[in-house]
Amino acid sequence: MTDSAANPTPNCVQTVATLFAFCGIYLAIAGGLMLFRPGTISMSAGAPLLFGLEVSGPYMFLLVALVGVRSRMGVSETQ
């Protein structure tokens, strides 16, 4: 593998990945609330982040949350 100190990840990439992680955390909380306490939060709570996939239910919230958090973890591992 290459030496990560010689090729650091640019700050803008880290910032975007961190925003993905924050969106993922928000979607995980919203999906968990929908799953464990139905009716607490509306499905439209994730509409700006899911672009129509919110009609698939809380499992789609959790799946997209996993992708968002995993993308940040992947960027962290490349440092």
PDB file of N, CA, C and O in Angstrom:
ATOM      1  N   MET A   1       0.827  -1.187   0.000  1.00  0.00           N
ATOM      2  CA  MET A   1       0.000   0.000   0.000  1.00  0.00           C
ATOM      3  C   MET A   1       0.873   1.253   0.000  1.00  0.00           C
ATOM      4  O   MET A   1       2.068   1.193   0.291  1.00  0.00           O
ATOM      5  N   THR A   2       0.273   2.357  -0.322  1.00  0.00           N
ATOM      6  CA  THR A   2       1.023   3.609  -0.352  1.00  0.00           C
ATOM      7  C   THR A   2       1.058   4.224   1.031  1.00  0.00           C
ATOM      8  O   THR A   2       0.213   3.940   1.880  1.00  0.00           O
ATOM      9  N   ASP A   3       2.033   5.056   1.237  1.00  0.00           N
ATOM     10  CA  ASP A   3       2.162   5.759   2.504  1.00  0.00           C
ATOM     11  C   ASP A   3       1.142   6.887   2.543  1.00  0.00           C
ATOM     12  O   ASP A   3       1.183   7.783   1.700  1.00  0.00           O
ATOM     13  N   SER A   4       0.221   6.858   3.515  1.00  0.00           N
ATOM     14  CA  SER A   4      -0.844   7.862   3.564  1.00  0.00           C
ATOM     15  C   SER A   4      -0.324   9.235   3.975  1.00  0.00           C
ATOM     16  O   SER A   4      -0.983  10.240   3.709  1.00  0.00           O
ATOM     17  N   ALA A   5       0.828   9.303   4.611  1.00  0.00           N
ATOM     18  CA  ALA A   5       1.378  10.604   4.978  1.00  0.00           C
ATOM     19  C   ALA A   5       1.846  11.362   3.735  1.00  0.00           C
ATOM     20  O   ALA A   5       1.838  12.592   3.713  1.00  0.00           O
ATOM     21  N   ALA A   6       2.250  10.627   2.711  1.00  0.00           N
ATOM     22  CA  ALA A   6       2.692  11.272   1.485  1.00  0.00           C
ATOM     23  C   ALA A   6       1.517  11.766   0.654  1.00  0.00           C
ATOM     24  O   ALA A   6       1.663  12.719  -0.111  1.00  0.00           O
ATOM     25  N   ASN A   7       0.357  11.138   0.789  1.00  0.00           N
ATOM     26  CA  ASN A   7      -0.839  11.506   0.035  1.00  0.00           C
ATOM     27  C   ASN A   7      -2.010  11.754   0.994  1.00  0.00           C
ATOM     28  O   ASN A   7      -2.911  10.920   1.089  1.00  0.00           O
ATOM     29  N   PRO A   8      -2.010  12.865   1.688  1.00  0.00           N
ATOM     30  CA  PRO A   8      -3.110  13.117   2.626  1.00  0.00           C
ATOM     31  C   PRO A   8      -4.415  13.391   1.875  1.00  0.00           C
ATOM     32  O   PRO A   8      -4.409  13.886   0.747  1.00  0.00           O
ATOM     33  N   THR A   9      -5.522  13.060   2.523  1.00  0.00           N
ATOM     34  CA  THR A   9      -6.837  13.325   1.945  1.00  0.00           C
ATOM     35  C   THR A   9      -7.106  14.827   1.999  1.00  0.00           C
ATOM     36  O   THR A   9      -6.914  15.441   3.048  1.00  0.00           O
ATOM     37  N   PRO A  10      -7.543  15.430   0.904  1.00  0.00           N
ATOM     38  CA  PRO A  10      -7.823  16.869   0.901  1.00  0.00           C
ATOM     39  C   PRO A  10      -8.914  17.234   1.908  1.00  0.00           C
ATOM     40  O   PRO A  10      -9.808  16.436   2.192  1.00  0.00           O
ATOM     41  N   ASN A  11      -8.824  18.446   2.436  1.00  0.00           N
ATOM     42  CA  ASN A  11      -9.783  18.897   3.443  1.00  0.00           C
ATOM     43  C   ASN A  11     -11.205  18.938   2.909  1.00  0.00           C
ATOM     44  O   ASN A  11     -12.149  18.642   3.642  1.00  0.00           O
ATOM     45  N   CYS A  12     -11.372  19.300   1.640  1.00  0.00           N
ATOM     46  CA  CYS A  12     -12.727  19.374   1.090  1.00  0.00           C
ATOM     47  C   CYS A  12     -13.366  17.986   1.030  1.00  0.00           C
ATOM     48  O   CYS A  12     -14.574  17.860   1.231  1.00  0.00           O
ATOM     49  N   VAL A  13     -12.582  16.949   0.759  1.00  0.00           N
ATOM     50  CA  VAL A  13     -13.104  15.587   0.730  1.00  0.00           C
ATOM     51  C   VAL A  13     -13.505  15.159   2.140  1.00  0.00           C
ATOM     52  O   VAL A  13     -14.542  14.522   2.325  1.00  0.00           O
ATOM     53  N   GLN A  14     -12.698  15.504   3.120  1.00  0.00           N
ATOM     54  CA  GLN A  14     -13.026  15.175   4.506  1.00  0.00           C
ATOM     55  C   GLN A  14     -14.284  15.904   4.954  1.00  0.00           C
ATOM     56  O   GLN A  14     -15.098  15.340   5.685  1.00  0.00           O
ATOM     57  N   THR A  15     -14.452  17.150   4.525  1.00  0.00           N
ATOM     58  CA  THR A  15     -15.628  17.928   4.903  1.00  0.00           C
ATOM     59  C   THR A  15     -16.895  17.331   4.312  1.00  0.00           C
ATOM     60  O   THR A  15     -17.904  17.213   5.007  1.00  0.00           O
ATOM     61  N   VAL A  16     -16.857  16.958   3.055  1.00  0.00           N
ATOM     62  CA  VAL A  16     -18.029  16.359   2.417  1.00  0.00           C
ATOM     63  C   VAL A  16     -18.348  15.013   3.062  1.00  0.00           C
ATOM     64  O   VAL A  16     -19.519  14.700   3.281  1.00  0.00           O
ATOM     65  N   ALA A  17     -17.343  14.225   3.366  1.00  0.00           N
ATOM     66  CA  ALA A  17     -17.578  12.936   4.013  1.00  0.00           C
ATOM     67  C   ALA A  17     -18.160  13.121   5.415  1.00  0.00           C
ATOM     68  O   ALA A  17     -18.988  12.320   5.850  1.00  0.00           O
ATOM     69  N   THR A  18     -17.740  14.157   6.116  1.00  0.00           N
ATOM     70  CA  THR A  18     -18.298  14.443   7.433  1.00  0.00           C
ATOM     71  C   THR A  18     -19.755  14.870   7.322  1.00  0.00           C
ATOM     72  O   THR A  18     -20.574  14.487   8.158  1.00  0.00           O
ATOM     73  N   LEU A  19     -20.088  15.652   6.312  1.00  0.00           N
ATOM     74  CA  LEU A  19     -21.490  16.012   6.086  1.00  0.00           C
ATOM     75  C   LEU A  19     -22.327  14.773   5.773  1.00  0.00           C
ATOM     76  O   LEU A  19     -23.463  14.665   6.233  1.00  0.00           O
ATOM     77  N   PHE A  20     -21.780  13.840   5.001  1.00  0.00           N
ATOM     78  CA  PHE A  20     -22.473  12.575   4.733  1.00  0.00           C
ATOM     79  C   PHE A  20     -22.724  11.836   6.045  1.00  0.00           C
ATOM     80  O   PHE A  20     -23.802  11.277   6.249  1.00  0.00           O
ATOM     81  N   ALA A  21     -21.734  11.833   6.930  1.00  0.00           N
ATOM     82  CA  ALA A  21     -21.891  11.142   8.210  1.00  0.00           C
ATOM     83  C   ALA A  21     -22.966  11.803   9.058  1.00  0.00           C
ATOM     84  O   ALA A  21     -23.766  11.110   9.685  1.00  0.00           O
ATOM     85  N   PHE A  22     -22.999  13.140   9.091  1.00  0.00           N
ATOM     86  CA  PHE A  22     -24.037  13.833   9.862  1.00  0.00           C
ATOM     87  C   PHE A  22     -25.421  13.532   9.299  1.00  0.00           C
ATOM     88  O   PHE A  22     -26.368  13.324  10.057  1.00  0.00           O
ATOM     89  N   CYS A  23     -25.541  13.508   7.987  1.00  0.00           N
ATOM     90  CA  CYS A  23     -26.833  13.149   7.363  1.00  0.00           C
ATOM     91  C   CYS A  23     -27.198  11.711   7.695  1.00  0.00           C
ATOM     92  O   CYS A  23     -28.362  11.400   7.947  1.00  0.00           O
ATOM     93  N   GLY A  24     -26.210  10.845   7.695  1.00  0.00           N
ATOM     94  CA  GLY A  24     -26.453   9.448   8.044  1.00  0.00           C
ATOM     95  C   GLY A  24     -26.910   9.279   9.477  1.00  0.00           C
ATOM     96  O   GLY A  24     -27.794   8.472   9.762  1.00  0.00           O
ATOM     97  N   ILE A  25     -26.311  10.038  10.380  1.00  0.00           N
ATOM     98  CA  ILE A  25     -26.723   9.970  11.787  1.00  0.00           C
ATOM     99  C   ILE A  25     -28.148  10.466  11.942  1.00  0.00           C
ATOM    100  O   ILE A  25     -28.938   9.870  12.675  1.00  0.00           O
ATOM    101  N   TYR A  26     -28.482  11.548  11.260  1.00  0.00           N
ATOM    102  CA  TYR A  26     -29.849  12.075  11.303  1.00  0.00           C
ATOM    103  C   TYR A  26     -30.839  11.045  10.770  1.00  0.00           C
ATOM    104  O   TYR A  26     -31.889  10.819  11.373  1.00  0.00           O
ATOM    105  N   LEU A  27     -30.506  10.418   9.638  1.00  0.00           N
ATOM    106  CA  LEU A  27     -31.401   9.424   9.054  1.00  0.00           C
ATOM    107  C   LEU A  27     -31.513   8.181   9.933  1.00  0.00           C
ATOM    108  O   LEU A  27     -32.580   7.570   9.999  1.00  0.00           O
ATOM    109  N   ALA A  28     -30.439   7.801  10.601  1.00  0.00           N
ATOM    110  CA  ALA A  28     -30.489   6.653  11.511  1.00  0.00           C
ATOM    111  C   ALA A  28     -31.405   6.936  12.695  1.00  0.00           C
ATOM    112  O   ALA A  28     -32.180   6.072  13.106  1.00  0.00           O
ATOM    113  N   ILE A  29     -31.317   8.135  13.235  1.00  0.00           N
ATOM    114  CA  ILE A  29     -32.195   8.501  14.352  1.00  0.00           C
ATOM    115  C   ILE A  29     -33.647   8.534  13.889  1.00  0.00           C
ATOM    116  O   ILE A  29     -34.528   8.006  14.568  1.00  0.00           O
ATOM    117  N   ALA A  30     -33.899   9.152  12.739  1.00  0.00           N
ATOM    118  CA  ALA A  30     -35.268   9.231  12.227  1.00  0.00           C
ATOM    119  C   ALA A  30     -35.802   7.838  11.897  1.00  0.00           C
ATOM    120  O   ALA A  30     -36.948   7.526  12.223  1.00  0.00           O
ATOM    121  N   GLY A  31     -34.999   7.007  11.262  1.00  0.00           N
ATOM    122  CA  GLY A  31     -35.425   5.651  10.932  1.00  0.00           C
ATOM    123  C   GLY A  31     -35.666   4.802  12.164  1.00  0.00           C
ATOM    124  O   GLY A  31     -36.616   4.021  12.213  1.00  0.00           O
ATOM    125  N   GLY A  32     -34.807   4.954  13.156  1.00  0.00           N
ATOM    126  CA  GLY A  32     -35.000   4.222  14.410  1.00  0.00           C
ATOM    127  C   GLY A  32     -36.277   4.633  15.120  1.00  0.00           C
ATOM    128  O   GLY A  32     -37.010   3.788  15.634  1.00  0.00           O
ATOM    129  N   LEU A  33     -36.542   5.928  15.148  1.00  0.00           N
ATOM    130  CA  LEU A  33     -37.793   6.399  15.747  1.00  0.00           C
ATOM    131  C   LEU A  33     -39.005   5.861  15.007  1.00  0.00           C
ATOM    132  O   LEU A  33     -39.984   5.446  15.627  1.00  0.00           O
ATOM    133  N   MET A  34     -38.941   5.868  13.679  1.00  0.00           N
ATOM    134  CA  MET A  34     -40.063   5.353  12.893  1.00  0.00           C
ATOM    135  C   MET A  34     -40.260   3.860  13.110  1.00  0.00           C
ATOM    136  O   MET A  34     -41.388   3.368  13.111  1.00  0.00           O
ATOM    137  N   LEU A  35     -39.169   3.149  13.290  1.00  0.00           N
ATOM    138  CA  LEU A  35     -39.250   1.705  13.435  1.00  0.00           C
ATOM    139  C   LEU A  35     -39.754   1.300  14.819  1.00  0.00           C
ATOM    140  O   LEU A  35     -40.601   0.414  14.942  1.00  0.00           O
ATOM    141  N   PHE A  36     -39.235   1.946  15.850  1.00  0.00           N
ATOM    142  CA  PHE A  36     -39.557   1.537  17.213  1.00  0.00           C
ATOM    143  C   PHE A  36     -40.729   2.289  17.826  1.00  0.00           C
ATOM    144  O   PHE A  36     -41.361   1.788  18.756  1.00  0.00           O
ATOM    145  N   ARG A  37     -41.031   3.488  17.320  1.00  0.00           N
ATOM    146  CA  ARG A  37     -42.178   4.260  17.805  1.00  0.00           C
ATOM    147  C   ARG A  37     -42.936   4.824  16.613  1.00  0.00           C
ATOM    148  O   ARG A  37     -42.818   6.008  16.299  1.00  0.00           O
ATOM    149  N   PRO A  38     -43.711   3.978  15.954  1.00  0.00           N
ATOM    150  CA  PRO A  38     -44.431   4.422  14.752  1.00  0.00           C
ATOM    151  C   PRO A  38     -45.330   5.620  15.043  1.00  0.00           C
ATOM    152  O   PRO A  38     -45.994   5.672  16.078  1.00  0.00           O
ATOM    153  N   GLY A  39     -45.346   6.565  14.134  1.00  0.00           N
ATOM    154  CA  GLY A  39     -46.178   7.752  14.274  1.00  0.00           C
ATOM    155  C   GLY A  39     -45.498   8.904  14.991  1.00  0.00           C
ATOM    156  O   GLY A  39     -46.050  10.003  15.044  1.00  0.00           O
ATOM    157  N   THR A  40     -44.311   8.680  15.545  1.00  0.00           N
ATOM    158  CA  THR A  40     -43.594   9.744  16.257  1.00  0.00           C
ATOM    159  C   THR A  40     -43.082  10.801  15.291  1.00  0.00           C
ATOM    160  O   THR A  40     -43.130  11.997  15.579  1.00  0.00           O
ATOM    161  N   ILE A  41     -42.599  10.355  14.160  1.00  0.00           N
ATOM    162  CA  ILE A  41     -42.004  11.265  13.187  1.00  0.00           C
ATOM    163  C   ILE A  41     -42.555  10.909  11.804  1.00  0.00           C
ATOM    164  O   ILE A  41     -42.790   9.739  11.503  1.00  0.00           O
ATOM    165  N   SER A  42     -42.753  11.901  10.993  1.00  0.00           N
ATOM    166  CA  SER A  42     -43.320  11.703   9.662  1.00  0.00           C
ATOM    167  C   SER A  42     -42.256  11.189   8.693  1.00  0.00           C
ATOM    168  O   SER A  42     -41.067  11.466   8.847  1.00  0.00           O
ATOM    169  N   MET A  43     -42.705  10.444   7.703  1.00  0.00           N
ATOM    170  CA  MET A  43     -41.790   9.953   6.669  1.00  0.00           C
ATOM    171  C   MET A  43     -41.182  11.099   5.871  1.00  0.00           C
ATOM    172  O   MET A  43     -40.099  10.953   5.304  1.00  0.00           O
ATOM    173  N   SER A  44     -41.852  12.213   5.821  1.00  0.00           N
ATOM    174  CA  SER A  44     -41.335  13.348   5.059  1.00  0.00           C
ATOM    175  C   SER A  44     -40.150  14.020   5.754  1.00  0.00           C
ATOM    176  O   SER A  44     -39.566  14.953   5.203  1.00  0.00           O
ATOM    177  N   ALA A  45     -39.789  13.564   6.948  1.00  0.00           N
ATOM    178  CA  ALA A  45     -38.637  14.129   7.647  1.00  0.00           C
ATOM    179  C   ALA A  45     -37.336  13.873   6.888  1.00  0.00           C
ATOM    180  O   ALA A  45     -36.381  14.636   7.026  1.00  0.00           O
ATOM    181  N   GLY A  46     -37.291  12.820   6.100  1.00  0.00           N
ATOM    182  CA  GLY A  46     -36.084  12.511   5.351  1.00  0.00           C
ATOM    183  C   GLY A  46     -36.172  12.840   3.881  1.00  0.00           C
ATOM    184  O   GLY A  46     -35.267  12.510   3.115  1.00  0.00           O
ATOM    185  N   ALA A  47     -37.251  13.485   3.476  1.00  0.00           N
ATOM    186  CA  ALA A  47     -37.463  13.772   2.055  1.00  0.00           C
ATOM    187  C   ALA A  47     -36.332  14.569   1.409  1.00  0.00           C
ATOM    188  O   ALA A  47     -35.948  14.247   0.284  1.00  0.00           O
ATOM    189  N   PRO A  48     -35.782  15.589   2.058  1.00  0.00           N
ATOM    190  CA  PRO A  48     -34.694  16.332   1.396  1.00  0.00           C
ATOM    191  C   PRO A  48     -33.422  15.503   1.181  1.00  0.00           C
ATOM    192  O   PRO A  48     -32.615  15.820   0.307  1.00  0.00           O
ATOM    193  N   LEU A  49     -33.246  14.451   1.972  1.00  0.00           N
ATOM    194  CA  LEU A  49     -32.030  13.644   1.861  1.00  0.00           C
ATOM    195  C   LEU A  49     -32.231  12.364   1.061  1.00  0.00           C
ATOM    196  O   LEU A  49     -31.264  11.805   0.544  1.00  0.00           O
ATOM    197  N   LEU A  50     -33.466  11.890   0.949  1.00  0.00           N
ATOM    198  CA  LEU A  50     -33.716  10.610   0.300  1.00  0.00           C
ATOM    199  C   LEU A  50     -34.293  10.732  -1.101  1.00  0.00           C
ATOM    200  O   LEU A  50     -34.333   9.739  -1.828  1.00  0.00           O
ATOM    201  N   PHE A  51     -34.737  11.901  -1.499  1.00  0.00           N
ATOM    202  CA  PHE A  51     -35.204  12.161  -2.865  1.00  0.00           C
ATOM    203  C   PHE A  51     -36.233  11.144  -3.349  1.00  0.00           C
ATOM    204  O   PHE A  51     -36.079  10.580  -4.432  1.00  0.00           O
ATOM    205  N   GLY A  52     -37.277  10.905  -2.562  1.00  0.00           N
ATOM    206  CA  GLY A  52     -38.353  10.012  -2.965  1.00  0.00           C
ATOM    207  C   GLY A  52     -38.267   8.619  -2.381  1.00  0.00           C
ATOM    208  O   GLY A  52     -39.257   7.886  -2.403  1.00  0.00           O
ATOM    209  N   LEU A  53     -37.127   8.234  -1.865  1.00  0.00           N
ATOM    210  CA  LEU A  53     -36.987   6.898  -1.291  1.00  0.00           C
ATOM    211  C   LEU A  53     -37.636   6.785   0.083  1.00  0.00           C
ATOM    212  O   LEU A  53     -37.730   5.683   0.624  1.00  0.00           O
ATOM    213  N   GLU A  54     -38.087   7.895   0.661  1.00  0.00           N
ATOM    214  CA  GLU A  54     -38.682   7.846   1.989  1.00  0.00           C
ATOM    215  C   GLU A  54     -39.989   7.066   2.009  1.00  0.00           C
ATOM    216  O   GLU A  54     -40.423   6.617   3.070  1.00  0.00           O
ATOM    217  N   VAL A  55     -40.626   6.896   0.844  1.00  0.00           N
ATOM    218  CA  VAL A  55     -41.867   6.129   0.793  1.00  0.00           C
ATOM    219  C   VAL A  55     -41.605   4.628   0.989  1.00  0.00           C
ATOM    220  O   VAL A  55     -42.549   3.863   1.185  1.00  0.00           O
ATOM    221  N   SER A  56     -40.357   4.202   0.939  1.00  0.00           N
ATOM    222  CA  SER A  56     -40.009   2.796   1.156  1.00  0.00           C
ATOM    223  C   SER A  56     -39.998   2.421   2.626  1.00  0.00           C
ATOM    224  O   SER A  56     -39.900   1.240   2.960  1.00  0.00           O
ATOM    225  N   GLY A  57     -40.096   3.393   3.500  1.00  0.00           N
ATOM    226  CA  GLY A  57     -40.202   3.109   4.924  1.00  0.00           C
ATOM    227  C   GLY A  57     -38.915   3.325   5.697  1.00  0.00           C
ATOM    228  O   GLY A  57     -37.918   3.803   5.155  1.00  0.00           O
ATOM    229  N   PRO A  58     -38.954   2.967   6.968  1.00  0.00           N
ATOM    230  CA  PRO A  58     -37.803   3.227   7.843  1.00  0.00           C
ATOM    231  C   PRO A  58     -36.568   2.423   7.470  1.00  0.00           C
ATOM    232  O   PRO A  58     -35.448   2.824   7.787  1.00  0.00           O
ATOM    233  N   TYR A  59     -36.760   1.292   6.800  1.00  0.00           N
ATOM    234  CA  TYR A  59     -35.589   0.507   6.422  1.00  0.00           C
ATOM    235  C   TYR A  59     -34.727   1.240   5.394  1.00  0.00           C
ATOM    236  O   TYR A  59     -33.505   1.094   5.397  1.00  0.00           O
ATOM    237  N   MET A  60     -35.342   2.010   4.535  1.00  0.00           N
ATOM    238  CA  MET A  60     -34.569   2.803   3.572  1.00  0.00           C
ATOM    239  C   MET A  60     -33.807   3.905   4.296  1.00  0.00           C
ATOM    240  O   MET A  60     -32.680   4.228   3.920  1.00  0.00           O
ATOM    241  N   PHE A  61     -34.412   4.485   5.331  1.00  0.00           N
ATOM    242  CA  PHE A  61     -33.714   5.477   6.147  1.00  0.00           C
ATOM    243  C   PHE A  61     -32.452   4.856   6.734  1.00  0.00           C
ATOM    244  O   PHE A  61     -31.376   5.452   6.684  1.00  0.00           O
ATOM    245  N   LEU A  62     -32.588   3.660   7.288  1.00  0.00           N
ATOM    246  CA  LEU A  62     -31.449   3.007   7.923  1.00  0.00           C
ATOM    247  C   LEU A  62     -30.398   2.582   6.906  1.00  0.00           C
ATOM    248  O   LEU A  62     -29.202   2.643   7.192  1.00  0.00           O
ATOM    249  N   LEU A  63     -30.825   2.157   5.730  1.00  0.00           N
ATOM    250  CA  LEU A  63     -29.875   1.758   4.692  1.00  0.00           C
ATOM    251  C   LEU A  63     -29.059   2.952   4.197  1.00  0.00           C
ATOM    252  O   LEU A  63     -27.840   2.854   4.051  1.00  0.00           O
ATOM    253  N   VAL A  64     -29.718   4.061   3.943  1.00  0.00           N
ATOM    254  CA  VAL A  64     -29.005   5.262   3.484  1.00  0.00           C
ATOM    255  C   VAL A  64     -28.120   5.808   4.607  1.00  0.00           C
ATOM    256  O   VAL A  64     -27.043   6.341   4.344  1.00  0.00           O
ATOM    257  N   ALA A  65     -28.570   5.675   5.850  1.00  0.00           N
ATOM    258  CA  ALA A  65     -27.743   6.091   6.984  1.00  0.00           C
ATOM    259  C   ALA A  65     -26.468   5.275   7.041  1.00  0.00           C
ATOM    260  O   ALA A  65     -25.393   5.815   7.302  1.00  0.00           O
ATOM    261  N   LEU A  66     -26.578   3.980   6.800  1.00  0.00           N
ATOM    262  CA  LEU A  66     -25.404   3.113   6.795  1.00  0.00           C
ATOM    263  C   LEU A  66     -24.418   3.524   5.704  1.00  0.00           C
ATOM    264  O   LEU A  66     -23.208   3.542   5.932  1.00  0.00           O
ATOM    265  N   VAL A  67     -24.926   3.850   4.538  1.00  0.00           N
ATOM    266  CA  VAL A  67     -24.071   4.282   3.434  1.00  0.00           C
ATOM    267  C   VAL A  67     -23.366   5.593   3.779  1.00  0.00           C
ATOM    268  O   VAL A  67     -22.177   5.752   3.502  1.00  0.00           O
ATOM    269  N   GLY A  68     -24.096   6.530   4.383  1.00  0.00           N
ATOM    270  CA  GLY A  68     -23.506   7.822   4.734  1.00  0.00           C
ATOM    271  C   GLY A  68     -22.411   7.700   5.776  1.00  0.00           C
ATOM    272  O   GLY A  68     -21.349   8.309   5.645  1.00  0.00           O
ATOM    273  N   VAL A  69     -22.667   6.920   6.799  1.00  0.00           N
ATOM    274  CA  VAL A  69     -21.658   6.755   7.857  1.00  0.00           C
ATOM    275  C   VAL A  69     -20.479   5.942   7.343  1.00  0.00           C
ATOM    276  O   VAL A  69     -19.329   6.228   7.680  1.00  0.00           O
ATOM    277  N   ARG A  70     -20.757   4.946   6.541  1.00  0.00           N
ATOM    278  CA  ARG A  70     -19.665   4.122   6.006  1.00  0.00           C
ATOM    279  C   ARG A  70     -18.761   4.913   5.056  1.00  0.00           C
ATOM    280  O   ARG A  70     -17.562   4.647   4.977  1.00  0.00           O
ATOM    281  N   SER A  71     -19.324   5.871   4.345  1.00  0.00           N
ATOM    282  CA  SER A  71     -18.490   6.683   3.461  1.00  0.00           C
ATOM    283  C   SER A  71     -17.493   7.503   4.274  1.00  0.00           C
ATOM    284  O   SER A  71     -16.345   7.670   3.863  1.00  0.00           O
ATOM    285  N   ARG A  72     -17.922   8.011   5.418  1.00  0.00           N
ATOM    286  CA  ARG A  72     -16.994   8.764   6.274  1.00  0.00           C
ATOM    287  C   ARG A  72     -15.927   7.844   6.843  1.00  0.00           C
ATOM    288  O   ARG A  72     -14.759   8.221   6.939  1.00  0.00           O
ATOM    289  N   MET A  73     -16.329   6.638   7.218  1.00  0.00           N
ATOM    290  CA  MET A  73     -15.356   5.708   7.760  1.00  0.00           C
ATOM    291  C   MET A  73     -14.330   5.319   6.696  1.00  0.00           C
ATOM    292  O   MET A  73     -13.152   5.137   7.004  1.00  0.00           O
ATOM    293  N   GLY A  74     -14.772   5.194   5.461  1.00  0.00           N
ATOM    294  CA  GLY A  74     -13.848   4.866   4.377  1.00  0.00           C
ATOM    295  C   GLY A  74     -12.832   5.962   4.138  1.00  0.00           C
ATOM    296  O   GLY A  74     -11.662   5.680   3.876  1.00  0.00           O
ATOM    297  N   VAL A  75     -13.267   7.214   4.225  1.00  0.00           N
ATOM    298  CA  VAL A  75     -12.334   8.329   4.051  1.00  0.00           C
ATOM    299  C   VAL A  75     -11.357   8.375   5.227  1.00  0.00           C
ATOM    300  O   VAL A  75     -10.181   8.690   5.047  1.00  0.00           O
ATOM    301  N   SER A  76     -11.841   8.062   6.421  1.00  0.00           N
ATOM    302  CA  SER A  76     -10.964   8.051   7.593  1.00  0.00           C
ATOM    303  C   SER A  76      -9.887   6.970   7.479  1.00  0.00           C
ATOM    304  O   SER A  76      -8.751   7.165   7.911  1.00  0.00           O
ATOM    305  N   GLU A  77     -10.257   5.832   6.894  1.00  0.00           N
ATOM    306  CA  GLU A  77      -9.284   4.749   6.762  1.00  0.00           C
ATOM    307  C   GLU A  77      -8.200   5.062   5.741  1.00  0.00           C
ATOM    308  O   GLU A  77      -7.102   4.513   5.826  1.00  0.00           O
ATOM    309  N   THR A  78      -8.484   5.922   4.790  1.00  0.00           N
ATOM    310  CA  THR A  78      -7.485   6.229   3.774  1.00  0.00           C
ATOM    311  C   THR A  78      -6.474   7.268   4.237  1.00  0.00           C
ATOM    312  O   THR A  78      -5.490   7.526   3.544  1.00  0.00           O
ATOM    313  N   GLN A  79      -6.699   7.857   5.380  1.00  0.00           N
ATOM    314  CA  GLN A  79      -5.755   8.867   5.872  1.00  0.00           C
ATOM    315  C   GLN A  79      -4.479   8.243   6.348  1.00  0.00           C
ATOM    316  O   GLN A  79      -3.575   8.950   6.794  1.00  0.00           O
TER     317      GLN A  79
END
